[in-house]
Amino acid sequence: MLDPRYRGSMEDAETLDEIKHQIVRELLDLKRQEESEEDASGDSCIKAAEGNKEAIAASTKKRRLSDLLQNRRAHLTSQAQSTFSKRVQAEEELNKYLQEDALDASSDPLVWWQDNQKRYPLMANLAQKYMCICATSTSSERMFGTAGNIATPERSCLKPHKVNMLVFLARNLSD
C-alpha cells in the first residue's frame, strides 16, 4: 500500500477498508510518538521554569475546585478535538494518496516519497518506517548454506555452540 507503484491495486473492498483503517491507526500512533519525543527532548527546562512560576502563583492565590474542574474539562475537550483533527488529517491524506495514479513499475518509490514528502507528511513518515526494511534474504541464505556445509550428517554430534563458532569462522575468515 505504501509503494506508490502498486497502491490501491487491491480488488476486495473489505480488505482495502481494513487496510485503510490499519494505516490510519498507525499514522496516529506515529504522530503521537513524534509528539512525545519532541516534548521529552527540548521542553524540560521550559517546563521546570513554568513549574516554578506556577508554584509561586499557587502559594499567593487560593484556587477553587470549580477552577480546577473547568481547566481539566477544557484540557480534555481540546485533547479530543486535536485527536479528531489528526484522524481527519490522516484519513484525508490517505484518500488523496490513493486517488493518485500509480507510478511506472521501473520508477524508484523512495525517490517519489522524497519528492512528495511535503504533500503527504504523515504518509511519508510511515513509508520511511517500512520501506527502509531490506527485502532481500541473500545474506541469511548464504549463512544457512555455510551452516549446512558445516553440520553434515557425518558431523551430527557437534554441539550447537561449536557449530555457531565454526559458522562464524567460516563466514568471517578471509581466504
N, CA, C and O of each residue as an XYZ file, in Angstrom:
700
protein
N       0.817     -1.194      0.000
C       0.000      0.000      0.000
C       0.867      1.268      0.000
O       0.492      2.277     -0.596
N       2.018      1.212      0.665
C       2.884      2.388      0.738
C       3.774      2.541     -0.481
O       4.408      3.581     -0.656
N       3.829      1.531     -1.316
C       4.617      1.615     -2.539
C       3.771      2.313     -3.598
O       2.745      1.771     -4.009
N       4.171      3.503     -4.051
C       3.341      4.250     -4.996
C       3.201      3.581     -6.360
O       2.389      4.013     -7.178
N       3.974      2.546     -6.611
C       3.829      1.832     -7.874
C       2.638      0.886     -7.860
O       2.086      0.574     -8.915
N       2.236      0.428     -6.684
C       1.191     -0.588     -6.596
C       0.028     -0.183     -5.699
O      -0.788     -1.036     -5.349
N      -0.075      1.060     -5.322
C      -1.113      1.488     -4.378
C      -2.513      1.254     -4.949
O      -2.758      1.435     -6.142
N      -3.396      0.858     -4.082
C      -4.787      0.687     -4.470
C      -5.047     -0.452     -5.433
O      -6.099     -0.474     -6.072
N      -4.130     -1.401     -5.561
C      -4.337     -2.493     -6.506
C      -5.120     -3.644     -5.895
O      -5.223     -4.710     -6.502
N      -5.674     -3.446     -4.702
C      -6.463     -4.484     -4.053
C      -7.851     -4.527     -4.695
O      -8.463     -3.488     -4.940
N      -8.326     -5.713     -4.957
C      -9.620     -5.851     -5.612
C     -10.754     -5.984     -4.615
O     -11.884     -5.605     -4.924
N     -10.489     -6.510     -3.429
C     -11.504     -6.732     -2.418
C     -11.723     -5.446     -1.619
O     -10.797     -4.943     -0.983
N     -12.947     -4.917     -1.652
C     -13.241     -3.647     -0.988
C     -13.129     -3.765      0.526
O     -12.683     -2.824      1.184
N     -13.526     -4.906      1.092
C     -13.444     -5.087      2.539
C     -11.987     -5.091      3.004
O     -11.650     -4.487      4.022
N     -11.140     -5.770      2.254
C      -9.725     -5.809      2.599
C      -9.117     -4.416      2.503
O      -8.325     -4.021      3.358
N      -9.486     -3.675      1.469
C      -8.973     -2.321      1.296
C      -9.408     -1.422      2.449
O      -8.602     -0.642      2.957
N     -10.669     -1.518      2.869
C     -11.139     -0.713      4.005
C     -10.416     -1.096      5.292
O     -10.061     -0.234      6.095
N     -10.204     -2.385      5.476
C      -9.498     -2.844      6.672
C      -8.072     -2.313      6.697
O      -7.584     -1.875      7.739
N      -7.410     -2.351      5.549
C      -6.036     -1.846      5.466
C      -6.009     -0.334      5.675
O      -5.093      0.183      6.314
N      -7.000      0.378      5.146
C      -7.075      1.831      5.358
C      -7.184      2.162      6.839
O      -6.492      3.054      7.331
N      -8.054      1.443      7.555
C      -8.205      1.692      8.992
C      -6.905      1.401      9.739
O      -6.527      2.126     10.659
N      -6.235      0.339      9.333
C      -4.973     -0.015      9.980
C      -3.915      1.058      9.719
O      -3.155      1.406     10.623
N      -3.858      1.577      8.514
C      -2.877      2.616      8.187
C      -3.183      3.900      8.954
O      -2.269      4.558      9.451
N      -4.464      4.261      9.052
C      -4.831      5.469      9.799
C      -4.425      5.319     11.262
O      -3.909      6.263     11.861
N      -4.656      4.137     11.844
C      -4.244      3.904     13.233
C      -2.735      4.046     13.388
O      -2.253      4.646     14.349
N      -1.996      3.487     12.432
C      -0.532      3.594     12.515
C      -0.059      5.029     12.332
O       0.896      5.457     12.981
N      -0.724      5.778     11.446
C      -0.364      7.184     11.262
C      -0.575      7.963     12.560
O       0.259      8.789     12.932
N      -1.681      7.703     13.244
C      -1.948      8.393     14.509
C      -0.944      7.982     15.580
O      -0.479      8.820     16.352
N      -0.608      6.691     15.628
C       0.386      6.232     16.601
C       1.747      6.856     16.336
O       2.449      7.259     17.264
N       2.114      6.932     15.063
C       3.395      7.525     14.690
C       3.419      9.012     15.057
O       4.436      9.524     15.524
N       2.302      9.695     14.845
C       2.197     11.111     15.184
C       2.334     11.310     16.694
O       3.007     12.237     17.143
N       1.687     10.427     17.480
C       1.788     10.521     18.938
C       3.219     10.290     19.402
O       3.701     10.983     20.298
N       3.906      9.314     18.794
C       5.296      9.035     19.161
C       6.180     10.250     18.900
O       7.004     10.619     19.737
N       6.002     10.871     17.731
C       6.804     12.044     17.395
C       6.562     13.176     18.382
O       7.501     13.847     18.811
N       5.288     13.387     18.743
C       4.975     14.468     19.673
C       5.547     14.201     21.059
O       6.040     15.116     21.719
N       5.480     12.946     21.499
C       6.018     12.638     22.825
C       7.538     12.750     22.842
O       8.112     13.154     23.854
N       8.204     12.398     21.731
C       9.658     12.551     21.660
C      10.047     14.017     21.661
O      11.038     14.395     22.285
N       9.265     14.861     20.959
C       9.558     16.292     20.941
C       9.373     16.898     22.322
O      10.184     17.718     22.753
N       8.306     16.500     23.026
C       8.063     17.022     24.365
C       9.174     16.618     25.316
O       9.608     17.422     26.141
N       9.639     15.385     25.209
C      10.656     14.892     26.131
C      12.022     15.496     25.848
O      12.826     15.636     26.770
N      12.311     15.855     24.608
C      13.664     16.284     24.263
C      13.970     17.730     24.627
O      14.995     17.993     25.256
N      13.110     18.679     24.249
C      13.528     20.061     24.372
C      12.807     20.899     25.379
O      13.223     22.032     25.623
N      11.755     20.415     25.977
C      10.939     21.271     26.812
C      11.161     21.090     28.303
O      10.417     21.672     29.093
N      12.145     20.314     28.724
C      12.302     20.045     30.152
C      12.669     21.312     30.929
O      12.150     21.534     32.023
N      13.548     22.135     30.383
C      13.945     23.366     31.071
C      12.785     24.350     31.137
O      12.574     25.005     32.158
N      12.029     24.451     30.036
C      10.892     25.362     29.997
C       9.837     24.917     31.004
O       9.265     25.738     31.721
N       9.586     23.610     31.049
C       8.587     23.087     31.982
C       9.012     23.312     33.424
O       8.174     23.617     34.273
N      10.289     23.169     33.713
C      10.766     23.405     35.078
C      10.555     24.855     35.474
O      10.126     25.136     36.593
N      10.851     25.773     34.571
C      10.658     27.192     34.862
C       9.182     27.503     35.042
O       8.814     28.254     35.945
N       8.330     26.931     34.191
C       6.900     27.155     34.318
C       6.382     26.559     35.627
O       5.506     27.135     36.273
N       6.926     25.405     36.015
C       6.523     24.784     37.270
C       6.835     25.671     38.458
O       6.045     25.763     39.397
N       7.994     26.329     38.419
C       8.358     27.256     39.496
C       7.406     28.449     39.536
O       6.999     28.885     40.612
N       7.052     28.975     38.367
C       6.122     30.104     38.308
C       4.761     29.698     38.865
O       4.140     30.447     39.620
N       4.298     28.489     38.480
C       3.000     28.018     38.951
C       3.011     27.799     40.459
O       2.024     28.090     41.135
N       4.112     27.292     40.986
C       4.207     27.077     42.431
C       4.135     28.409     43.177
O       3.487     28.507     44.218
N       4.797     29.424     42.645
C       4.757     30.750     43.276
C       3.352     31.327     43.185
O       2.843     31.889     44.155
N       2.718     31.188     42.009
C       1.367     31.709     41.837
C       0.378     30.967     42.735
O      -0.536     31.581     43.286
N       0.552     29.657     42.888
C      -0.358     28.871     43.717
C      -0.237     29.250     45.178
O      -1.230     29.253     45.906
N       0.950     29.564     45.606
C       1.118     29.927     47.009
C       0.522     31.298     47.303
O       0.105     31.545     48.434
N       0.468     32.195     46.324
C      -0.067     33.531     46.558
C      -1.559     33.615     46.291
O      -2.213     34.543     46.768
N      -2.118     32.665     45.537
C      -3.528     32.742     45.176
C      -4.213     31.429     45.534
O      -3.711     30.355     45.200
N      -5.344     31.508     46.204
C      -6.104     30.306     46.520
C      -6.900     29.881     45.290
O      -7.452     30.712     44.569
N      -6.946     28.576     45.070
C      -7.694     28.063     43.927
C      -9.000     27.442     44.400
O      -9.091     26.869     45.486
N      -9.977     27.573     43.568
C     -11.262     26.960     43.867
C     -11.370     25.643     43.116
O     -10.706     25.435     42.099
N     -12.210     24.760     43.626
C     -12.438     23.470     42.984
C     -13.044     23.658     41.601
O     -12.713     22.920     40.673
N     -13.918     24.629     41.456
C     -14.551     24.862     40.151
C     -13.513     25.285     39.108
O     -13.625     24.914     37.939
N     -12.499     26.063     39.527
C     -11.438     26.461     38.593
C     -10.655     25.250     38.097
O     -10.356     25.131     36.909
N     -10.329     24.354     39.028
C      -9.578     23.163     38.647
C     -10.378     22.271     37.696
O      -9.846     21.770     36.706
N     -11.663     22.079     38.008
C     -12.504     21.239     37.154
C     -12.709     21.863     35.783
O     -12.739     21.156     34.775
N     -12.850     23.172     35.741
C     -13.037     23.859     34.478
C     -11.782     23.740     33.605
O     -11.881     23.516     32.399
N     -10.606     23.889     34.217
C      -9.356     23.749     33.473
C      -9.202     22.335     32.936
O      -8.765     22.141     31.802
N      -9.560     21.345     33.750
C      -9.433     19.951     33.308
C     -10.398     19.662     32.168
O     -10.029     18.996     31.201
N     -11.635     20.156     32.268
C     -12.628     19.928     31.224
C     -12.171     20.566     29.913
O     -12.324     19.970     28.847
N     -11.616     21.763     29.986
C     -11.121     22.442     28.781
C      -9.961     21.673     28.169
O      -9.864     21.566     26.947
N      -9.075     21.133     29.013
C      -7.935     20.364     28.515
C      -8.403     19.085     27.815
O      -7.903     18.745     26.743
N      -9.367     18.374     28.424
C      -9.874     17.139     27.816
C     -10.592     17.419     26.507
O     -10.474     16.644     25.558
N     -11.334     18.518     26.443
C     -12.035     18.887     25.219
C     -11.044     19.215     24.114
O     -11.211     18.768     22.980
N     -10.020     19.985     24.430
C      -9.026     20.335     23.406
C      -8.252     19.110     22.952
O      -7.897     18.998     21.778
N      -7.987     18.186     23.877
C      -7.285     16.953     23.518
C      -8.138     16.097     22.587
O      -7.618     15.536     21.622
N      -9.432     15.987     22.857
C     -10.334     15.207     22.000
C     -10.438     15.844     20.614
O     -10.466     15.136     19.608
N     -10.496     17.174     20.557
C     -10.571     17.858     19.272
C      -9.296     17.671     18.470
O      -9.359     17.494     17.254
N      -8.139     17.705     19.120
C      -6.882     17.533     18.387
C      -6.753     16.099     17.871
O      -6.244     15.887     16.771
N      -7.208     15.107     18.653
C      -7.182     13.719     18.191
C      -8.100     13.553     16.998
O      -7.749     12.881     16.028
N      -9.286     14.167     17.066
C     -10.230     14.091     15.955
C      -9.655     14.745     14.712
O      -9.776     14.203     13.614
N      -9.026     15.911     14.873
C      -8.471     16.606     13.708
C      -7.291     15.833     13.114
O      -7.099     15.833     11.898
N      -6.498     15.173     13.969
C      -5.397     14.357     13.453
C      -5.932     13.171     12.670
O      -5.380     12.808     11.631
N      -7.011     12.563     13.164
C      -7.620     11.433     12.453
C      -8.146     11.896     11.099
O      -7.951     11.216     10.091
N      -8.804     13.037     11.071
C      -9.331     13.570      9.816
C      -8.184     13.868      8.854
O      -8.271     13.561      7.665
N      -7.112     14.464      9.369
C      -5.955     14.769      8.531
C      -5.353     13.487      7.960
O      -5.010     13.437      6.778
N      -5.221     12.448      8.793
C      -4.645     11.188      8.329
C      -5.531     10.532      7.275
O      -5.028     10.020      6.275
N      -6.848     10.544      7.490
C      -7.762      9.945      6.513
C      -7.751     10.712      5.201
O      -7.748     10.108      4.129
N      -7.747     12.043      5.278
C      -7.712     12.858      4.058
C      -6.419     12.628      3.283
O      -6.429     12.516      2.057
N      -5.314     12.561      4.007
C      -4.025     12.348      3.355
C      -3.978     10.984      2.678
O      -3.473     10.861      1.562
N      -4.500      9.960      3.345
C      -4.527      8.620      2.776
C      -5.420      8.562      1.545
O      -5.037      7.976      0.532
N      -6.607      9.162      1.619
C      -7.515      9.159      0.466
C      -6.921      9.907     -0.716
O      -7.033      9.462     -1.859
N      -6.295     11.035     -0.446
C      -5.654     11.822     -1.512
C      -4.520     11.012     -2.161
O      -4.347     11.031     -3.380
N      -3.757     10.306     -1.329
C      -2.659      9.473     -1.831
C      -3.198      8.335     -2.708
O      -2.626      8.035     -3.756
N      -4.287      7.711     -2.284
C      -4.834      6.575     -3.031
C      -5.502      6.993     -4.333
O      -5.643      6.175     -5.241
N      -5.911      8.244     -4.438
C      -6.564      8.705     -5.657
C      -5.579      9.035     -6.771
O      -5.973      9.162     -7.931
N      -4.322      9.173     -6.434
C      -3.332      9.465     -7.469
C      -3.083      8.239     -8.338
O      -3.323      7.105     -7.924
N      -2.604      8.487     -9.539
C      -2.267      7.393    -10.443
C      -1.026      6.669     -9.942
O      -0.141      7.269     -9.331
N      -0.978      5.365    -10.213
C       0.180      4.572     -9.820
C       1.379      4.950    -10.689
O       1.226      5.388    -11.829
N       2.547      4.777    -10.137
C       3.783      5.069    -10.858
C       4.122      3.941    -11.815
O       3.558      2.849    -11.745
N       5.045      4.225    -12.698
C       5.583      3.210    -13.585
C       6.357      2.193    -12.739
O       7.003      2.570    -11.761
N       6.299      0.927    -13.102
C       6.930     -0.133    -12.306
C       8.445      0.012    -12.239
O       9.066     -0.523    -11.320
N       9.049      0.709    -13.170
C      10.508      0.854    -13.170
C      10.986      2.050    -12.340
O      12.188      2.204    -12.126
N      10.078      2.885    -11.876
C      10.499      4.070    -11.115
C      10.799      3.697     -9.663
O      10.354      2.665     -9.160
N      11.562      4.562     -9.011
C      12.013      4.319     -7.640
C      11.017      4.923     -6.651
O      10.812      6.137     -6.657
N      10.386      4.094     -5.791
C       9.410      4.631     -4.843
C      10.029      5.524     -3.768
O       9.366      6.434     -3.269
N      11.276      5.280     -3.409
C      11.928      6.117     -2.398
C      12.148      7.538     -2.901
O      12.011      8.498     -2.142
N      12.485      7.671     -4.167
C      12.648      8.995     -4.759
C      11.297      9.707     -4.810
O      11.213     10.910     -4.561
N      10.230      8.952     -5.137
C       8.890      9.536     -5.174
C       8.497     10.058     -3.799
O       7.959     11.159     -3.687
N       8.760      9.279     -2.748
C       8.418      9.722     -1.397
C       9.243     10.933     -0.998
O       8.743     11.817     -0.303
N      10.481     10.989     -1.421
C      11.311     12.148     -1.099
C      10.761     13.403     -1.785
O      10.746     14.482     -1.194
N      10.311     13.256     -3.028
C       9.762     14.391     -3.763
C       8.405     14.840     -3.222
O       8.083     16.026     -3.282
N       7.610     13.912     -2.696
C       6.248     14.212     -2.261
C       6.094     14.243     -0.748
O       4.978     14.128     -0.240
N       7.171     14.392     -0.036
C       7.134     14.392      1.424
C       6.338     15.577      1.971
O       5.680     15.452      3.004
N       6.389     16.702      1.304
C       5.654     17.875      1.783
C       4.153     17.738      1.534
O       3.348     18.265      2.303
N       3.775     17.046      0.482
C       2.358     16.848      0.190
C       1.719     15.834      1.127
O       0.553     15.973      1.495
N       2.483     14.812      1.512
C       1.983     13.739      2.373
C       2.924     13.541      3.561
O       3.636     12.538      3.604
N       2.951     14.452      4.517
C       3.932     14.340      5.603
C       3.734     13.113      6.484
O       4.711     12.461      6.853
N       2.495     12.786      6.826
C       2.253     11.623      7.682
C       2.559     10.322      6.948
O       3.218      9.431      7.485
N       2.076     10.229      5.724
C       2.303      9.016      4.927
C       3.790      8.839      4.631
O       4.280      7.710      4.588
N       4.503      9.928      4.429
C       5.941      9.838      4.155
C       6.689      9.271      5.352
O       7.623      8.486      5.185
N       6.285      9.663      6.564
C       6.925      9.112      7.759
C       6.663      7.616      7.880
O       7.555      6.850      8.246
N       5.441      7.208      7.572
C       5.107      5.793      7.643
C       5.857      5.016      6.558
O       6.344      3.913      6.808
N       5.950      5.582      5.371
C       6.697      4.930      4.296
C       8.173      4.817      4.660
O       8.819      3.811      4.363
N       8.696      5.846      5.300
C      10.093      5.825      5.731
C      10.315      4.720      6.758
O      11.370      4.086      6.775
N       9.326      4.491      7.608
C       9.436      3.466      8.637
C       9.488      2.069      8.021
O      10.282      1.234      8.455
N       8.656      1.807      7.017
C       8.553      0.456      6.478
C       9.393      0.203      5.228
O       9.818     -0.930      5.002
N       9.637      1.204      4.430
C      10.362      0.973      3.188
C      11.869      0.930      3.385
O      12.606      0.657      2.438
N      12.336      1.191      4.592
C      13.767      1.088      4.848
C      14.170     -0.358      5.112
O      15.361     -0.670      5.140
N      13.195     -1.244      5.305
C      13.481     -2.649      5.571
C      13.960     -3.312      4.289
O      13.288     -3.257      3.259
N      15.101     -3.922      4.363
C      15.670     -4.575      3.196
C      14.854     -5.821      2.860
O      14.595     -6.643      3.739
N      14.456     -5.967      1.628
C      13.577     -7.063      1.232
C      14.339     -8.239      0.642
O      13.746     -9.047     -0.073
N      15.592     -8.358      0.907
C      16.377     -9.454      0.350
C      16.756    -10.431      1.453
O      16.875    -10.059      2.620
N      16.941    -11.663      1.066
C      17.324    -12.682      2.044
C      18.658    -13.321      1.664
O      18.972    -14.421      2.119
N      19.429    -12.647      0.846
C      20.675    -13.211      0.351
C      21.651    -13.542      1.469
O      22.217    -14.635      1.488
N      21.855    -12.630      2.388
C      22.844    -12.879      3.441
C      22.410    -14.023      4.350
O      23.237    -14.845      4.746
N      21.132    -14.084      4.681
C      20.684    -15.199      5.529
C      20.760    -16.523      4.772
O      21.082    -17.549      5.371
N      20.473    -16.524      3.479
C      20.593    -17.747      2.680
C      22.046    -18.228      2.631
O      22.310    -19.427      2.716
N      22.977    -17.295      2.495
C      24.393    -17.675      2.495
C      24.807    -18.267      3.837
O      25.575    -19.228      3.898
N      24.285    -17.678      4.912
C      24.599    -18.173      6.244
C      24.060    -19.592      6.437
O      24.755    -20.447      6.986
N      22.830    -19.849      5.991
C      22.275    -21.195      6.098
C      23.051    -22.186      5.234
O      23.229    -23.343      5.614
N      23.506    -21.731      4.082
C      24.318    -22.600      3.225
C      25.626    -22.975      3.895
O      26.044    -24.131      3.841
N      26.268    -22.015      4.521
C      27.514    -22.284      5.247
C      27.264    -23.243      6.399
O      28.042    -24.172      6.618
N      26.176    -23.021      7.140
C      25.848    -23.914      8.259
C      25.544    -25.318      7.746
O      25.909    -26.303      8.388
N      24.883    -25.419      6.598
C      24.608    -26.735      6.011
C      25.871    -27.460      5.595
O      25.940    -28.686      5.689
N      26.871    -26.723      5.137
C      28.149    -27.348      4.766
C      28.932    -27.803      5.998
O      29.712    -28.752      5.918
N      28.733    -27.145      7.120
C      29.466    -27.499      8.339
C      28.765    -28.617      9.099
O      29.415    -29.574      9.517
N      27.464    -28.516      9.285
C      26.712    -29.505     10.068
C      26.197    -30.599      9.139
O      25.001    -30.681      8.862
N      27.092    -31.415      8.673
C      26.744    -32.525      7.789
C      26.341    -33.745      8.621
O      26.573    -33.763      9.829
N      25.741    -34.765      7.995
C      25.391    -35.977      8.761
C      26.604    -36.624      9.445
O      26.466    -37.224     10.511
N      27.779    -36.505      8.841
C      28.971    -37.073      9.453
C      29.389    -36.300     10.704
O      30.067    -36.848     11.573
N      28.990    -35.038     10.799
C      29.362    -34.199     11.941
C      28.129    -33.861     12.782
O      28.041    -32.763     13.331
N      27.192    -34.780     12.887
C      25.930    -34.519     13.588
C      26.083    -34.470     15.100
O      25.154    -34.047     15.787
N      27.211    -34.885     15.638
C      27.418    -34.865     17.087
C      27.991    -33.542     17.590
O      28.242    -33.389     18.785
N      28.195    -32.593     16.689
C      28.700    -31.288     17.108
C      27.680    -30.574     17.993
O      26.482    -30.601     17.713
N      28.143    -29.958     19.025
C      27.283    -29.171     19.902
C      26.913    -27.862     19.193
O      27.691    -27.366     18.378
N      25.742    -27.298     19.491
C      25.313    -26.049     18.836
C      26.321    -24.913     19.004
O      26.511    -24.113     18.088
N      26.957    -24.840     20.151
C      27.942    -23.791     20.379
C      29.116    -23.923     19.407
O      29.597    -22.930     18.860
N      29.568    -25.158     19.200
C      30.689    -25.396     18.265
C      30.274    -25.081     16.834
O      31.066    -24.533     16.068
N      29.030    -25.425     16.462
C      28.545    -25.117     15.108
C      28.508    -23.608     14.913
O      28.914    -23.107     13.864
N      28.024    -22.882     15.915
C      27.992    -21.418     15.826
C      29.392    -20.843     15.638
O      29.593    -19.937     14.830
N      30.348    -21.368     16.379
C      31.732    -20.883     16.249
C      32.290    -21.198     14.869
O      32.941    -20.347     14.263
N      32.047    -22.409     14.356
C      32.558    -22.780     13.039
C      31.914    -21.959     11.921
O      32.586    -21.573     10.965
N      30.609    -21.695     12.041
C      29.932    -20.863     11.024
C      30.479    -19.444     11.082
O      30.706    -18.828     10.041
N      30.691    -18.921     12.268
C      31.251    -17.576     12.407
C      32.629    -17.517     11.759
O      32.926    -16.589     11.007
N      33.471    -18.509     12.050
C      34.811    -18.507     11.459
C      34.774    -18.658      9.950
O      35.535    -18.003      9.238
N      33.883    -19.526      9.453
C      33.802    -19.733      8.002
C      33.336    -18.483      7.278
O      33.793    -18.213      6.168
N      32.431    -17.708      7.883
C      31.902    -16.509      7.225
C      32.834    -15.295      7.372
O      32.796    -14.385      6.544
N      33.662    -15.279      8.413
C      34.449    -14.079      8.696
C      35.937    -14.194      8.398
O      36.624    -13.175      8.333
N      36.449    -15.392      8.217
C      37.854    -15.523      7.859
C      38.013    -15.321      6.362
O      37.272    -15.901      5.568
N      38.958    -14.517      5.986
C      39.206    -14.328      4.567
C      40.131    -15.421      4.059
O      41.040    -15.868      4.758
N      39.883    -15.832      2.849
C      40.698    -16.915      2.248
C      42.058    -16.475      1.836
O      42.837    -17.279      1.323
